[in-house]
Each structure stands twice: as structure tokens, then as C-alpha cells.
Amino acid sequence: MTHITSEQLRTIVPMTIEGDISVNVEELRSLLERRLEQPDLELAISRVDYLGKAPTLSRIVDGICWWSRGDNRALVWSFRVDALRLDIISEGDQLCPISEDPDLITRAVGAVANYTGGQVNQRGRIEVPNGDGTAKQVRVVVVHSDRVVRPEDCLSGVELLAWNAGRLGVALLFPLGEGKALIRMMEC
């Protein structure tokens, strides 16, 4: 456990006067990289909340961060910002929370295309037909952690812009073993 300042909290989890909160992922990533002395961390936010009324310091952010070794393995940490406290727990070396295994990703894309009636149009993406005769691009992401729940944590660059504009859907595929998986379709 370490402490953060109220200024760091306000920067990482800004709150409007109406009580709306968000997470500044880049500021949080920077703080975690400094505390862990580990550059190039990936980050996934699983919970953002606050207790009390605005403007309170009782903001909570839960999530995981990881440093990919590039072989579908990663060093993983869970973290929690709770008011002015930052807890970071090492979970050790494990499967990368967002899969980097090209064979698994290819099989997942085919499975989601089959499930949705879509067509594979490029690596990691399918085109899913809408009821009106048009189709929507959908990025398929294989996740090995149930704490990866936000598309924003799986996308970057042009794909993140397309998601934010409503032009890209996301299918999170959670392998369950024995050839089974849970698929969570978002904005598809």
C-alpha cells in the first residue's frame, strides 16, 4: 500500500460538480509505471465508483495492469485506488490478459463470425450484418481475465476512434475451456 495526494486523485479520477467521474487512464498508467518501475504497462479498468456526495475524495478504481513479454505471457498486477490509498498486488507471470496468441485469435474470429453470421474481412475483425441490409465492423478480442471489460482497454488508435464514433463494435471472447467460450457483444 502506498499513498497518493489529493491532487493525484483528482487528476486520475476527475469528478464534475454534478458528481460524474471518469478515469484518466494515461495519468493512472504513468503513476503505476513509476510505482512499479516498469515502463510500457497495459491497463484495464474493471470498476470506477465513489462513496458519498460530490466533491468527495472517496473515489474507487479497480483494475489490472500488465507488462507483456511478447509470448502471450505477462507480468500482471491488480490495483485499487481507494481515496488517497493505492494498493498494488503482484499476480506474477500468467497468460496475457488480452491474448496475443495468433492461432487462438484466428479461431475466435471464426467462431464469432459463425455465431453472428458475419464474414471475416481481416485479422481480428468481422463484418456483422444488421437487420437493415448494412453491416458493421466488429473487432474480436480474446481475453484471459474477467477484469478486462471495457472496449476502451482493448482498442487503440483508429479503432478506438471508430468505437467512440459508434462505427465499430467489439466482441469480447472469454475462453472457458473444452472448446467453449463466452462471447460478450458490444455495439454490434
Phi and psi in degrees as GROMACS dihedral restraints (atoms count N, CA, C in turn):
[ dihedral_restraints ]
;  ai    aj    ak    al  type     phi  dphi    fc
    3     4     5     6     1  -132.4    20    10
    4     5     6     7     1   168.8    20    10
    6     7     8     9     1  -108.3    20    10
    7     8     9    10     1   150.4    20    10
    9    10    11    12     1  -121.2    20    10
   10    11    12    13     1   160.5    20    10
   12    13    14    15     1   -83.6    20    10
   13    14    15    16     1   162.5    20    10
   15    16    17    18     1   -63.9    20    10
   16    17    18    19     1   -31.9    20    10
   18    19    20    21     1   -66.0    20    10
   19    20    21    22     1   -43.1    20    10
   21    22    23    24     1   -61.2    20    10
   22    23    24    25     1   -42.6    20    10
   24    25    26    27     1   -60.5    20    10
   25    26    27    28     1   -46.5    20    10
   27    28    29    30     1   -64.2    20    10
   28    29    30    31     1   -30.3    20    10
   30    31    32    33     1   -76.3    20    10
   31    32    33    34     1   -42.1    20    10
   33    34    35    36     1   -74.3    20    10
   34    35    36    37     1   -41.8    20    10
   36    37    38    39     1  -126.8    20    10
   37    38    39    40     1    75.6    20    10
   39    40    41    42     1   -66.6    20    10
   40    41    42    43     1   145.7    20    10
   42    43    44    45     1  -129.2    20    10
   43    44    45    46     1   132.0    20    10
   45    46    47    48     1   -78.7    20    10
   46    47    48    49     1   167.0    20    10
   48    49    50    51     1   -63.0    20    10
   49    50    51    52     1   -24.7    20    10
   51    52    53    54     1   -78.0    20    10
   52    53    54    55     1    -9.5    20    10
   54    55    56    57     1    96.3    20    10
   55    56    57    58     1     7.4    20    10
   57    58    59    60     1   -77.7    20    10
   58    59    60    61     1   135.4    20    10
   60    61    62    63     1  -122.6    20    10
   61    62    63    64     1   156.4    20    10
   63    64    65    66     1  -145.4    20    10
   64    65    66    67     1   176.0    20    10
   66    67    68    69     1  -119.7    20    10
   67    68    69    70     1   128.7    20    10
   69    70    71    72     1   -87.2    20    10
   70    71    72    73     1    93.0    20    10
   72    73    74    75     1   -61.2    20    10
   73    74    75    76     1   -39.7    20    10
   75    76    77    78     1   -65.7    20    10
   76    77    78    79     1   -39.9    20    10
   78    79    80    81     1   -66.0    20    10
   79    80    81    82     1   -41.3    20    10
   81    82    83    84     1   -64.9    20    10
   82    83    84    85     1   -43.5    20    10
   84    85    86    87     1   -59.4    20    10
   85    86    87    88     1   -44.9    20    10
   87    88    89    90     1   -61.0    20    10
   88    89    90    91     1   -43.5    20    10
   90    91    92    93     1   -62.4    20    10
   91    92    93    94     1   -46.6    20    10
   93    94    95    96     1   -63.6    20    10
   94    95    96    97     1   -40.9    20    10
   96    97    98    99     1   -61.8    20    10
   97    98    99   100     1   -39.3    20    10
   99   100   101   102     1   -68.3    20    10
  100   101   102   103     1   -45.1    20    10
  102   103   104   105     1   -66.8    20    10
  103   104   105   106     1   -37.4    20    10
  105   106   107   108     1   -89.1    20    10
  106   107   108   109     1    -8.8    20    10
  108   109   110   111     1    52.5    20    10
  109   110   111   112     1    45.7    20    10
  111   112   113   114     1  -137.8    20    10
  112   113   114   115     1   107.8    20    10
  114   115   116   117     1   -75.4    20    10
  115   116   117   118     1   167.1    20    10
  117   118   119   120     1    62.4    20    10
  118   119   120   121     1    41.9    20    10
  120   121   122   123     1   -78.8    20    10
  121   122   123   124     1   144.1    20    10
  123   124   125   126     1   -95.5    20    10
  124   125   126   127     1   157.0    20    10
  126   127   128   129     1  -142.4    20    10
  127   128   129   130     1   141.9    20    10
  129   130   131   132     1  -137.0    20    10
  130   131   132   133     1   130.1    20    10
  132   133   134   135     1   -97.9    20    10
  133   134   135   136     1   125.3    20    10
  135   136   137   138     1  -105.1    20    10
  136   137   138   139     1   -19.3    20    10
  138   139   140   141     1  -156.2    20    10
  139   140   141   142     1   136.1    20    10
  141   142   143   144     1  -133.7    20    10
  142   143   144   145     1   126.8    20    10
  144   145   146   147     1  -156.9    20    10
  145   146   147   148     1   170.4    20    10
  147   148   149   150     1  -147.5    20    10
  148   149   150   151     1   154.7    20    10
  150   151   152   153     1  -110.8    20    10
  151   152   153   154     1   134.8    20    10
  153   154   155   156     1    95.2    20    10
  154   155   156   157     1  -163.3    20    10
  156   157   158   159     1  -109.3    20    10
  157   158   159   160     1   155.9    20    10
  159   160   161   162     1   -67.2    20    10
  160   161   162   163     1   147.2    20    10
  162   163   164   165     1   -92.4    20    10
  163   164   165   166     1   104.2    20    10
  165   166   167   168     1  -103.2    20    10
  166   167   168   169     1   155.6    20    10
  168   169   170   171     1   -92.6    20    10
  169   170   171   172     1    -2.8    20    10
  171   172   173   174     1   -83.9    20    10
  172   173   174   175     1    62.8    20    10
  174   175   176   177     1   -98.8    20    10
  175   176   177   178     1   143.2    20    10
  177   178   179   180     1  -126.1    20    10
  178   179   180   181     1   131.9    20    10
  180   181   182   183     1  -133.4    20    10
  181   182   183   184     1   122.8    20    10
  183   184   185   186     1  -113.4    20    10
  184   185   186   187     1   148.2    20    10
  186   187   188   189     1   178.8    20    10
  187   188   189   190     1  -169.4    20    10
  189   190   191   192     1  -131.9    20    10
  190   191   192   193     1   154.7    20    10
  192   193   194   195     1  -134.8    20    10
  193   194   195   196     1   156.9    20    10
  195   196   197   198     1  -153.1    20    10
  196   197   198   199     1   156.2    20    10
  198   199   200   201     1  -116.9    20    10
  199   200   201   202     1   114.6    20    10
  201   202   203   204     1   -75.9    20    10
  202   203   204   205     1   135.8    20    10
  204   205   206   207     1   -87.8    20    10
  205   206   207   208     1    -6.5    20    10
  207   208   209   210     1    87.4    20    10
  208   209   210   211     1     3.7    20    10
  210   211   212   213     1  -123.0    20    10
  211   212   213   214     1    29.9    20    10
  213   214   215   216     1    67.7    20    10
  214   215   216   217     1    17.2    20    10
  216   217   218   219     1  -119.9    20    10
  217   218   219   220     1   153.7    20    10
  219   220   221   222     1  -152.7    20    10
  220   221   222   223     1   153.6    20    10
  222   223   224   225     1   -85.5    20    10
  223   224   225   226     1   126.5    20    10
  225   226   227   228     1  -121.6    20    10
  226   227   228   229     1   140.0    20    10
  228   229   230   231     1  -131.1    20    10
  229   230   231   232     1   143.0    20    10
  231   232   233   234     1   -98.7    20    10
  232   233   234   235     1   153.8    20    10
  234   235   236   237     1  -143.2    20    10
  235   236   237   238     1   158.4    20    10
  237   238   239   240     1  -146.6    20    10
  238   239   240   241     1   124.4    20    10
  240   241   242   243     1   -97.4    20    10
  241   242   243   244     1   120.6    20    10
  243   244   245   246     1  -134.0    20    10
  244   245   246   247     1   101.2    20    10
  246   247   248   249     1    58.2    20    10
  247   248   249   250     1  -120.3    20    10
  249   250   251   252     1   -99.9    20    10
  250   251   252   253     1    21.9    20    10
  252   253   254   255     1  -116.5    20    10
  253   254   255   256     1   138.8    20    10
  255   256   257   258     1  -123.2    20    10
  256   257   258   259     1   116.1    20    10
  258   259   260   261     1  -105.7    20    10
  259   260   261   262     1   131.7    20    10
  261   262   263   264     1  -129.3    20    10
  262   263   264   265     1   126.5    20    10
  264   265   266   267     1  -123.0    20    10
  265   266   267   268     1   126.1    20    10
  267   268   269   270     1   -73.6    20    10
  268   269   270   271     1   130.8    20    10
  270   271   272   273     1  -106.6    20    10
  271   272   273   274     1     0.4    20    10
  273   274   275   276     1    80.7    20    10
  274   275   276   277     1  -163.8    20    10
  276   277   278   279     1   -84.6    20    10
  277   278   279   280     1   127.1    20    10
  279   280   281   282     1  -156.4    20    10
  280   281   282   283     1  -179.0    20    10
  282   283   284   285     1   -57.2    20    10
  283   284   285   286     1   143.3    20    10
  285   286   287   288     1   -61.6    20    10
  286   287   288   289     1   130.0    20    10
  288   289   290   291     1   -55.1    20    10
  289   290   291   292     1   -34.8    20    10
  291   292   293   294     1  -111.2    20    10
  292   293   294   295     1   116.1    20    10
  294   295   296   297     1   -58.6    20    10
  295   296   297   298     1   140.7    20    10
  297   298   299   300     1  -112.7    20    10
  298   299   300   301     1     6.1    20    10
  300   301   302   303     1   -79.4    20    10
  301   302   303   304     1   108.3    20    10
  303   304   305   306     1   -61.1    20    10
  304   305   306   307     1   -36.0    20    10
  306   307   308   309     1   -67.2    20    10
  307   308   309   310     1   -44.0    20    10
  309   310   311   312     1   -63.6    20    10
  310   311   312   313     1   -42.1    20    10
  312   313   314   315     1   -63.2    20    10
  313   314   315   316     1   -42.7    20    10
  315   316   317   318     1   -61.4    20    10
  316   317   318   319     1   -45.1    20    10
  318   319   320   321     1   -64.3    20    10
  319   320   321   322     1   -39.5    20    10
  321   322   323   324     1   -64.6    20    10
  322   323   324   325     1   -42.8    20    10
  324   325   326   327     1   -60.2    20    10
  325   326   327   328     1   -45.2    20    10
  327   328   329   330     1   -62.0    20    10
  328   329   330   331     1   -40.7    20    10
  330   331   332   333     1   -65.8    20    10
  331   332   333   334     1   -42.6    20    10
  333   334   335   336     1   -69.0    20    10
  334   335   336   337     1   -38.8    20    10
  336   337   338   339     1   -61.1    20    10
  337   338   339   340     1   -43.8    20    10
  339   340   341   342     1   -63.2    20    10
  340   341   342   343     1   -42.9    20    10
  342   343   344   345     1   -64.0    20    10
  343   344   345   346     1   -38.8    20    10
  345   346   347   348     1   -95.7    20    10
  346   347   348   349     1   -11.2    20    10
  348   349   350   351     1    79.2    20    10
  349   350   351   352     1    17.3    20    10
  351   352   353   354     1   -86.9    20    10
  352   353   354   355     1   173.9    20    10
  354   355   356   357     1  -115.8    20    10
  355   356   357   358     1   135.9    20    10
  357   358   359   360     1   -73.0    20    10
  358   359   360   361     1   125.4    20    10
  360   361   362   363     1  -119.2    20    10
  361   362   363   364     1   -15.5    20    10
  363   364   365   366     1  -167.4    20    10
  364   365   366   367     1   168.4    20    10
  366   367   368   369     1   -56.3    20    10
  367   368   369   370     1   120.7    20    10
  369   370   371   372     1    85.1    20    10
  370   371   372   373     1    -3.6    20    10
  372   373   374   375     1  -127.4    20    10
  373   374   375   376     1   147.9    20    10
  375   376   377   378     1  -130.6    20    10
  376   377   378   379     1   164.4    20    10
  378   379   380   381     1  -113.3    20    10
  379   380   381   382     1   116.8    20    10
  381   382   383   384     1  -104.8    20    10
  382   383   384   385     1   126.9    20    10
  384   385   386   387     1   -70.0    20    10
  385   386   387   388     1   138.6    20    10
  387   388   389   390     1   -92.2    20    10
  388   389   390   391     1   167.9    20    10
  390   391   392   393     1   -68.1    20    10
  391   392   393   394     1   -16.9    20    10
  393   394   395   396     1   -95.9    20    10
  394   395   396   397     1    12.6    20    10
  396   397   398   399     1    90.5    20    10
  397   398   399   400     1    -6.9    20    10
  399   400   401   402     1   -94.3    20    10
  400   401   402   403     1   178.8    20    10
  402   403   404   405     1  -136.8    20    10
  403   404   405   406     1   156.1    20    10
  405   406   407   408     1  -123.4    20    10
  406   407   408   409     1   139.1    20    10
  408   409   410   411     1   -71.6    20    10
  409   410   411   412     1   136.3    20    10
  411   412   413   414     1  -132.2    20    10
  412   413   414   415     1   125.1    20    10
  414   415   416   417     1   -85.8    20    10
  415   416   417   418     1   128.7    20    10
  417   418   419   420     1   -98.4    20    10
  418   419   420   421     1   125.6    20    10
  420   421   422   423     1  -124.5    20    10
  421   422   423   424     1   125.5    20    10
  423   424   425   426     1   -92.5    20    10
  424   425   426   427     1   123.1    20    10
  426   427   428   429     1  -118.5    20    10
  427   428   429   430     1   140.3    20    10
  429   430   431   432     1  -106.1    20    10
  430   431   432   433     1     9.2    20    10
  432   433   434   435     1  -137.8    20    10
  433   434   435   436     1   131.2    20    10
  435   436   437   438     1   -73.5    20    10
  436   437   438   439     1     0.3    20    10
  438   439   440   441     1   -90.0    20    10
  439   440   441   442     1    -5.4    20    10
  441   442   443   444     1   -91.9    20    10
  442   443   444   445     1   101.5    20    10
  444   445   446   447     1  -125.8    20    10
  445   446   447   448     1   -14.5    20    10
  447   448   449   450     1  -105.2    20    10
  448   449   450   451     1   129.5    20    10
  450   451   452   453     1   -55.7    20    10
  451   452   453   454     1   -33.0    20    10
  453   454   455   456     1   -58.4    20    10
  454   455   456   457     1   -25.6    20    10
  456   457   458   459     1   -86.7    20    10
  457   458   459   460     1    -7.4    20    10
  459   460   461   462     1  -110.0    20    10
  460   461   462   463     1   -13.1    20    10
  462   463   464   465     1  -115.4    20    10
  463   464   465   466     1   158.5    20    10
  465   466   467   468     1  -151.4    20    10
  466   467   468   469     1   168.4    20    10
  468   469   470   471     1    57.2    20    10
  469   470   471   472     1  -132.5    20    10
  471   472   473   474     1   -62.4    20    10
  472   473   474   475     1   -37.0    20    10
  474   475   476   477     1   -65.4    20    10
  475   476   477   478     1   -38.6    20    10
  477   478   479   480     1   -65.3    20    10
  478   479   480   481     1   -40.7    20    10
  480   481   482   483     1   -62.0    20    10
  481   482   483   484     1   -43.2    20    10
  483   484   485   486     1   -64.3    20    10
  484   485   486   487     1   -40.0    20    10
  486   487   488   489     1   -61.1    20    10
  487   488   489   490     1   -49.0    20    10
  489   490   491   492     1   -63.0    20    10
  490   491   492   493     1   -28.8    20    10
  492   493   494   495     1   -86.7    20    10
  493   494   495   496     1    -3.3    20    10
  495   496   497   498     1    81.3    20    10
  496   497   498   499     1    13.0    20    10
  498   499   500   501     1   -96.4    20    10
  499   500   501   502     1    -5.6    20    10
  501   502   503   504     1  -133.2    20    10
  502   503   504   505     1   132.3    20    10
  504   505   506   507     1   -97.3    20    10
  505   506   507   508     1   167.6    20    10
  507   508   509   510     1  -132.8    20    10
  508   509   510   511     1   135.7    20    10
  510   511   512   513     1  -116.9    20    10
  511   512   513   514     1   112.0    20    10
  513   514   515   516     1   -90.4    20    10
  514   515   516   517     1   125.0    20    10
  516   517   518   519     1  -112.3    20    10
  517   518   519   520     1   120.8    20    10
  519   520   521   522     1  -106.0    20    10
  520   521   522   523     1   105.6    20    10
  522   523   524   525     1   -61.8    20    10
  523   524   525   526     1   133.9    20    10
  525   526   527   528     1  -107.9    20    10
  526   527   528   529     1    -8.4    20    10
  528   529   530   531     1    97.2    20    10
  529   530   531   532     1   163.8    20    10
  531   532   533   534     1    53.6    20    10
  532   533   534   535     1    35.6    20    10
  534   535   536   537     1    75.5    20    10
  535   536   537   538     1    10.9    20    10
  537   538   539   540     1  -109.5    20    10
  538   539   540   541     1   154.7    20    10
  540   541   542   543     1  -153.4    20    10
  541   542   543   544     1   155.5    20    10
  543   544   545   546     1  -101.5    20    10
  544   545   546   547     1   130.3    20    10
  546   547   548   549     1  -115.8    20    10
  547   548   549   550     1   126.9    20    10
  549   550   551   552     1  -113.1    20    10
  550   551   552   553     1   110.3    20    10
  552   553   554   555     1   -93.0    20    10
  553   554   555   556     1   132.4    20    10
  555   556   557   558     1  -130.2    20    10
  556   557   558   559     1   126.1    20    10
  558   559   560   561     1    57.4    20    10
  559   560   561   562     1    37.3    20    10
